[in-house]
C-alpha cells in the first residue's frame, strides 16, 4: 500500500489528476474510482496506455505494472491527498455552502478577490465529495487564495467536505427548503448546513454571516468571531436594493457608499452581492475595484440570466430549483418585469413527503404573476396544472415543442426548474 506522503511526492511531479475513464490526460494521476454501476479499477491499464503516468487502484486486475499503485480505498486516498496538498500550500481557504445562491456567491466573491489575489475557485459544480478534492488538487504554488463551494443533500456531508478542505473562513448563504428528502426536513437542512459553522467554531475560524437571517444566527449559537452583513444598519456591511429596470443594483451604505450595478436579475441576489462586498472589504480590496468586479460579472450558468431573443426577454434560472428559490424567482418576475408574461416551471425534486404540498403552494403563487400562459413540466405539477388550468407536459422537450409552435411576441418568460427537469431545453424554441 502506498502512503499519502509517497503519493504526494509523485503528485508533485505529476500534478494533474483524472477520474474520468472516458479520457486520460497525458502524465496525469488516474484515480480509479468506483460506484454502484462502474469500476474504475478495470481501466487502470487503459489509463496507462492513454498516457497516464500512474494509476491509483484498490483492486488489482490484469498484469502487474509498477505504475499501478495500490491503496486500501481510492476515494479516501484522493480526499486525503487533497487535504495534504491544501496543508502544504497553506493559503487562505474560504468555504461556501447554503440552500440557494452558493454558486453565484462563489463566483461574485472570486471575482472580487481576484482584484487583489491570485484566486482559484470551484469550477462549475465540482462541490461534492469528489469535486472538492479535485478543486484542492488544482491549486498551485502561484495561488494566494482558494474559494471552495460545498454542496450537500444529506447530513454529515458538509462535515466531511469541511474536514477535507480545512477552511479558515466560511459562510452559509441561507437555510431553505432544498433536498428536504435527504436532510429529513427543514431542521435537518439547518443541522446539515450548520456543519460548516461547527468546523469553523472548532478551529477558531472566521464566519461571514447574513445577520438578518434568524436561522443562521440561531445555528451560530453565540459564536463571536464573525463579520456581519445584511440590509439592516446594525451589520458591519449593509445595503439596499436599487433595481435598474429588470436588473439588480445594490446601494451599499456601510462601510462605504457605492451604487453597484449588476447583470443579475432578482432582488434575492442582494445577499450574494453584499457577501462579496463584505469579503472583499475584509481582505482589503479597494471599494471601486469591488464594484467593478461585481458589475462585470456576467452569469453564464443558467442562474439568474437575462437573455434577449428579438422582442422576447427570457429569464433563465434553470440550473436548480427548490421551494425557496422558486418562490424568490416568481416574486421577482412578478414585480420586476412588465408586459405580457409567460411561465415555464419544471418540477422540484428531492422534496420527499413535502413534495405534493410544496408543488401546490408554488402553483398557487404562480397564479399571482397573472401570466398569459403557464407551462409546467413533470408529474409533480400534474395535479396543480389541472386545478389552475396550466398546460402540463411530461418532459421539457414536449414543452419546448409547444412553445416553438406558439411563440409569443413582445413578452417575457421565466424558465425555472430542478436540474433533472432539463428546462434549458426550452431555449431551443427560440432558435
C-alpha positions as a printed Julia matrix, in Angstrom:
431×3 Matrix{Float64}:
   0.0    0.0     0.0
   1.34   3.38   -0.93
   1.4    6.07    1.78
  -0.06   9.55    1.33
   3.42  11.01    1.78
   4.92   8.9    -1.03
   1.92   9.55   -3.24
   2.3   13.29   -2.65
   5.9   13.16   -3.85
   4.63  11.55   -7.06
   1.82  14.14   -7.31
   4.35  16.99   -7.17
   5.94  15.6   -10.34
   2.57  14.8   -11.96
   0.15  17.43  -10.59
  -2.78  16.65  -12.89
  -5.48  14.36  -11.5
  -8.09  12.49  -13.53
 -11.03  10.32  -12.5
 -12.66  10.12  -15.94
 -12.38   6.74  -17.64
 -13.54   8.31  -20.93
 -10.41  10.44  -21.33
  -6.93  10.32  -19.87
  -4.72  13.38  -19.67
  -1.05  12.81  -20.54
   1.15  12.34  -17.45
  -1.85  12.52  -15.11
  -2.54  10.5   -11.98
  -5.59   8.38  -12.7
  -7.69   7.65   -9.61
  -9.76   4.55  -10.28
 -12.97   5.46   -8.51
 -15.83   3.01   -8.39
 -19.55   3.27   -7.83
 -22.74   1.25   -8.0
 -22.57   0.94  -11.78
 -18.88   1.33  -12.65
 -15.44   0.21  -11.51
 -12.52   2.42  -12.47
 -10.08  -0.3   -11.39
 -10.89  -2.16  -14.62
  -9.5    0.77  -16.63
  -6.1    1.12  -14.94
  -4.12  -0.43  -17.8
  -6.17   1.51  -20.34
  -5.33   4.73  -18.48
  -1.62   3.99  -18.66
  -1.87   3.23  -22.37
  -3.76   6.52  -22.77
  -0.86   8.48  -21.32
  -1.46   8.47  -17.56
   1.77   8.43  -15.53
   0.28   6.34  -12.72
  -3.0    4.68  -11.83
  -4.16   4.55   -8.21
  -6.34   1.49   -7.56
  -7.84  -0.51   -4.69
  -8.27  -3.66   -6.78
  -5.64  -5.32   -8.96
  -6.73  -6.56  -12.38
  -4.57  -7.88  -15.2
  -0.78  -7.85  -15.4
   1.41  -6.3   -12.72
   2.79  -2.84  -13.5
   4.95  -0.68  -11.24
   2.93   2.32  -12.39
  -0.21   0.86  -10.8
  -0.25   1.98   -7.17
  -2.36   0.01   -4.7
  -4.25   1.68   -1.86
  -6.94   0.48    0.54
  -9.6    2.86   -0.82
  -9.2    5.12   -3.85
 -11.8    7.72   -2.87
 -10.44   8.09    0.66
  -6.91   8.35   -0.75
  -7.98  11.08   -3.16
  -9.54  13.02   -0.29
  -6.52  12.59    2.0
  -4.13  13.63   -0.76
  -6.2   16.79   -1.32
  -6.07  17.67    2.38
  -2.32  17.03    2.47
  -1.84  19.33   -0.54
  -4.02  22.02    1.0
  -1.89  21.94    4.18
   1.36  22.03    2.25
   0.27  25.14    0.32
  -1.08  26.8     3.47
  -3.08  29.51    1.72
  -6.37  31.02    2.96
  -9.38  28.86    2.12
 -12.96  30.14    2.15
 -15.75  27.55    2.3
 -19.22  28.34    0.96
 -22.42  26.34    1.4
 -26.16  27.05    1.63
 -29.53  26.04    0.21
 -29.55  28.66   -2.54
 -27.06  31.05   -4.08
 -23.86  29.05   -3.46
 -22.55  29.21   -6.99
 -23.49  32.84   -7.67
 -21.95  33.89   -4.35
 -18.82  31.86   -5.06
 -18.36  33.48   -8.45
 -19.02  37.01   -7.18
 -16.64  36.53   -4.25
 -13.96  35.08   -6.53
 -14.37  37.96   -8.98
 -13.81  40.42   -6.14
 -10.86  38.61   -4.55
  -9.17  38.31   -7.94
  -8.78  42.07   -7.87
  -6.05  41.6    -5.25
  -5.12  37.91   -5.04
  -4.32  35.08   -7.44
  -7.56  33.28   -6.62
  -8.64  29.76   -7.51
 -12.27  28.79   -7.06
 -14.54  25.82   -7.63
 -15.12  25.31  -11.34
 -18.68  24.59  -12.36
 -20.43  22.39   -9.85
 -17.47  20.36   -8.51
 -18.75  20.75   -4.97
 -19.21  17.2    -3.65
 -17.01  14.51   -2.05
 -15.14  14.1    -5.34
 -15.34  17.67   -6.65
 -13.92  19.32   -3.53
 -10.75  17.16   -3.56
 -10.31  17.83   -7.29
 -10.67  21.56   -6.63
  -7.99  21.48   -3.92
  -5.64  19.4    -6.06
  -5.91  22.02   -8.81
  -4.26  24.6    -6.55
  -0.66  25.54   -7.32
   2.09  27.45   -5.51
   1.11  30.53   -7.51
  -2.36  30.68   -5.95
  -2.86  33.02   -3.0
  -6.5   32.32   -2.12
  -8.98  29.46   -2.61
 -12.78  29.67   -2.67
 -14.37  26.26   -2.26
 -18.06  25.59   -2.82
 -19.57  22.76   -0.78
 -22.83  21.1    -1.77
 -24.81  18.54    0.17
 -28.09  16.63    0.07
 -27.84  14.88    3.45
 -26.44  15.41    6.92
 -22.74  14.77    7.64
 -21.77  15.65    4.05
 -20.66  19.22    4.83
 -18.81  17.85    7.85
 -16.81  15.59    5.51
 -16.15  18.34    2.95
 -15.01  20.76    5.65
 -12.63  18.14    7.05
 -11.15  17.76    3.55
 -10.89  21.47    2.64
  -9.97  22.72    6.15
 -11.41  26.23    5.55
 -10.11  29.19    7.54
 -13.18  31.26    6.65
 -16.71  30.29    5.72
 -20.27  31.3     5.08
 -23.71  29.78    4.69
 -25.73  31.71    2.11
 -29.08  30.72    3.63
 -31.2   27.89    5.02
 -34.02  26.94    2.65
 -36.25  24.1     1.51
 -33.7   22.21   -0.57
 -33.05  18.45   -0.54
 -35.68  18.02    2.15
 -35.88  14.3     1.49
 -32.18  13.68    2.1
 -31.84  16.05    5.05
 -35.03  14.91    6.78
 -36.94  18.2     6.69
 -36.01  21.83    7.3
 -34.46  21.16   10.74
 -32.22  18.58    9.07
 -31.19  21.18    6.47
 -30.32  23.59    9.3
 -28.22  20.98   11.06
 -26.54  19.77    7.87
 -25.56  23.2     6.57
 -24.55  24.21   10.1
 -21.76  21.62    9.98
 -19.64  24.28    8.26
 -20.12  26.57   11.25
 -19.29  23.63   13.54
 -15.93  23.12   11.82
 -15.06  26.82   11.86
 -16.02  27.2    15.52
 -13.92  24.18   16.46
 -10.9   25.63   14.63
 -11.45  29.3    15.59
 -12.2   30.26   12.0
 -13.93  33.45   10.84
 -17.58  33.3     9.77
 -19.18  35.77    7.36
 -22.9   35.86    8.15
 -26.07  37.46    6.81
 -27.02  38.51   10.33
 -30.61  39.46    9.47
 -31.4   35.78    8.81
 -32.73  34.29   12.03
 -31.97  30.69   11.07
 -28.28  31.49   10.52
 -27.99  33.41   13.79
 -29.62  30.52   15.61
 -27.07  27.94   14.46
 -24.26  30.43   15.1
 -25.1   29.75   18.76
 -23.3   32.77   20.18
 -20.0   32.35   18.29
 -18.39  35.79   18.11
 -15.59  35.53   15.53
 -17.87  36.86   12.8
 -18.29  39.61   10.23
 -21.91  40.57    9.59
 -23.72  41.79    6.5
 -27.35  42.39    5.54
 -29.88  45.13    4.91
 -30.11  46.47    8.46
 -27.79  49.2     9.74
 -26.65  47.05   12.66
 -24.48  44.99   10.31
 -20.83  45.74    9.56
 -21.73  45.86    5.89
 -25.2   46.84    4.73
 -27.04  47.97    1.65
 -30.39  48.03   -0.09
 -31.97  47.03   -3.38
 -31.94  49.67   -6.1
 -33.39  47.9    -9.14
 -32.4   49.25  -12.55
 -35.23  48.02  -14.73
 -35.01  44.25  -14.95
 -31.56  44.08  -13.4
 -30.44  44.32   -9.8
 -28.49  47.26   -8.47
 -27.34  47.45   -4.87
 -26.74  50.64   -2.92
 -24.03  49.91   -0.36
 -24.33  52.35    2.57
 -21.83  50.89    5.03
 -18.79  50.8     5.48
 -18.61  52.92    2.32
 -21.18  54.4    -0.04
 -21.34  52.87   -3.51
 -24.04  52.12   -6.07
 -23.21  48.78   -7.67
 -24.96  47.82  -10.89
 -25.15  44.11  -11.71
 -26.02  41.9   -14.64
 -28.17  39.71  -12.4
 -31.93  39.74  -12.14
 -33.72  39.22   -8.86
 -33.64  41.25   -5.68
 -32.94  37.94   -3.89
 -29.37  38.29   -5.19
 -28.74  41.22   -2.83
 -27.36  38.86   -0.17
 -24.92  37.39   -2.7
 -23.73  40.85   -3.7
 -23.4   42.12   -0.11
 -21.5   38.97    0.8
 -18.97  39.64   -1.98
 -18.67  43.25   -0.84
 -18.11  42.13    2.75
 -15.38  39.63    1.92
 -13.67  41.99   -0.48
 -13.65  44.77    2.11
 -12.4   42.42    4.84
  -9.43  41.4     2.73
  -8.55  44.94    1.71
  -9.88  45.13   -1.85
 -10.45  48.72   -2.94
 -14.14  49.74   -2.95
 -14.1   50.81   -6.61
 -12.49  47.51   -7.6
 -15.15  45.62   -5.64
 -17.88  47.49   -7.55
 -16.17  46.94  -10.9
 -15.75  43.21  -10.25
 -19.4   42.73   -9.32
 -20.67  44.91  -12.19
 -18.51  42.99  -14.64
 -19.76  39.56  -13.59
 -21.92  38.02  -16.31
 -23.88  34.92  -15.26
 -23.43  32.16  -17.78
 -24.54  29.16  -15.82
 -28.33  29.17  -16.17
 -28.63  31.14  -12.93
 -30.44  34.5   -12.94
 -29.6   35.01  -16.59
 -31.49  37.57  -18.66
 -31.4   36.67  -22.36
 -32.9   38.75  -25.15
 -34.16  36.95  -28.27
 -35.67  39.54  -30.6
 -38.65  41.03  -28.8
 -38.68  38.28  -26.15
 -36.96  38.57  -22.78
 -36.01  35.22  -21.25
 -35.2   34.85  -17.57
 -33.24  31.6   -17.42
 -32.86  30.21  -13.9
 -32.9   26.54  -14.7
 -29.83  25.09  -13.05
 -31.72  24.14   -9.94
 -34.93  24.77   -8.04
 -36.44  24.23   -4.64
 -39.42  25.87   -2.92
 -37.3   28.73   -1.57
 -35.6   29.63   -4.84
 -38.79  29.07   -6.86
 -40.66  31.49   -4.59
 -37.97  34.14   -4.96
 -37.84  33.75   -8.75
 -41.61  34.03   -9.15
 -41.89  37.09   -6.92
 -39.06  38.85   -8.73
 -40.55  38.03  -12.12
 -43.93  39.31  -10.98
 -42.53  42.6    -9.66
 -39.58  43.45  -11.92
 -40.93  42.58  -15.36
 -43.78  44.29  -17.18
 -45.94  43.49  -20.2
 -47.11  40.05  -21.29
 -45.63  37.31  -19.12
 -45.23  33.57  -19.57
 -44.09  30.96  -17.06
 -42.34  27.67  -17.75
 -41.84  25.79  -14.49
 -40.19  22.42  -14.07
 -40.88  20.18  -11.09
 -38.83  20.42   -7.9
 -37.07  17.19   -6.95
 -35.84  15.62   -3.69
 -38.65  17.04   -1.54
 -39.84  13.71   -0.13
 -43.14  13.77    1.77
 -43.45  17.53    1.34
 -43.4   17.39   -2.45
 -47.15  17.48   -3.12
 -47.8   20.35   -0.72
 -44.86  22.43   -1.95
 -45.79  21.99   -5.63
 -49.35  23.03   -4.84
 -48.1   26.11   -2.95
 -45.79  27.15   -5.78
 -48.56  26.67   -8.34
 -50.84  28.94   -6.29
 -48.08  31.56   -6.09
 -47.59  31.31   -9.86
 -51.17  32.46  -10.42
 -50.3   35.82   -8.8
 -47.91  36.53  -11.69
 -51.02  36.74  -13.92
 -49.17  35.14  -16.82
 -50.85  34.83  -20.2
 -49.83  31.18  -20.17
 -48.16  28.9   -17.63
 -46.39  25.72  -18.72
 -45.47  23.14  -16.08
 -43.29  20.09  -16.6
 -43.18  16.83  -14.65
 -45.52  14.55  -12.73
 -45.32  16.55   -9.5
 -47.05  19.51  -11.15
 -49.79  17.43  -12.8
 -52.44  17.92  -10.11
 -51.77  21.67   -9.85
 -51.98  22.03  -13.63
 -55.47  20.58  -13.56
 -56.51  22.83  -10.67
 -55.22  26.09  -12.14
 -55.63  25.47  -15.87
 -51.91  25.32  -16.61
 -50.52  23.48  -19.63
 -48.92  20.26  -18.39
 -46.11  18.38  -20.14
 -44.31  15.21  -19.16
 -40.95  16.41  -20.44
 -39.18  19.68  -21.2
 -38.79  18.54  -24.84
 -42.6   18.4   -25.17
 -42.9   21.86  -23.61
 -40.24  23.22  -25.98
 -42.13  21.85  -28.96
 -45.36  23.54  -27.85
 -43.53  26.81  -27.21
 -41.92  26.7   -30.64
 -45.33  26.37  -32.27
 -46.88  29.06  -30.09
 -44.01  31.51  -29.78
 -45.08  34.72  -28.02
 -44.09  38.23  -29.13
 -43.23  41.29  -27.05
 -43.23  39.17  -23.93
 -41.11  37.98  -21.01
 -40.82  34.34  -19.98
 -39.43  32.83  -16.78
 -37.84  29.37  -17.19
 -37.23  27.71  -13.83
 -36.92  24.14  -12.56
 -34.75  21.49  -10.93
 -31.72  20.23  -12.81
 -33.45  16.95  -13.53
 -36.24  18.78  -15.35
 -33.82  20.0   -18.06
 -35.74  23.23  -18.5
 -32.89  24.72  -20.54
 -34.3   22.61  -23.41
 -36.95  25.32  -23.84
 -34.29  27.66  -25.24
 -34.42  25.6   -28.46
 -37.86  27.04  -29.1
 -36.32  30.47  -29.66
 -33.64  29.43  -32.18
